[in-house]
Amino acid sequence: MPDAKYFGRKAERCRELLTLARVPEVIEQLRLWAAEFDAEERKRTRREQHKRHGASMLRRRARQRHA
């Protein structure tokens, strides 16, 4: 499953292609994709942070129980 960085790279690539695009429909599509990839990157970042935070809390609780 792609991670947040994957979607960040896709958004950046769309922005790079925007500098070359000349057809209005292509420009609009690249802008749309860049925005969607940015949104997905933010969503995945939050999810990944939540997973890490949740896992660290579980480890802390387990250590407290064994102490």
Secondary structure in CASP SS format (residue, H / E / C, confidence):
PFRMAT SS
TARGET T0000
AUTHOR 0000-0000-0000
METHOD secondary structure of the structure
MODEL  1
M C 1.00
P C 1.00
D C 1.00
A H 1.00
K H 1.00
Y H 1.00
F H 1.00
G H 1.00
R H 1.00
K H 1.00
A H 1.00
E H 1.00
R H 1.00
C H 1.00
R H 1.00
E H 1.00
L H 1.00
L H 1.00
T C 1.00
L C 1.00
A C 1.00
R C 1.00
V C 1.00
P H 1.00
E H 1.00
V H 1.00
I H 1.00
E H 1.00
Q H 1.00
L H 1.00
R H 1.00
L H 1.00
W H 1.00
A H 1.00
A H 1.00
E H 1.00
F H 1.00
D H 1.00
A H 1.00
E H 1.00
E H 1.00
R H 1.00
K H 1.00
R H 1.00
T H 1.00
R H 1.00
R H 1.00
E H 1.00
Q H 1.00
H H 1.00
K H 1.00
R H 1.00
H H 1.00
G H 1.00
A H 1.00
S H 1.00
M H 1.00
L H 1.00
R H 1.00
R H 1.00
R H 1.00
A H 1.00
R H 1.00
Q H 1.00
R H 1.00
H H 1.00
A C 1.00
END
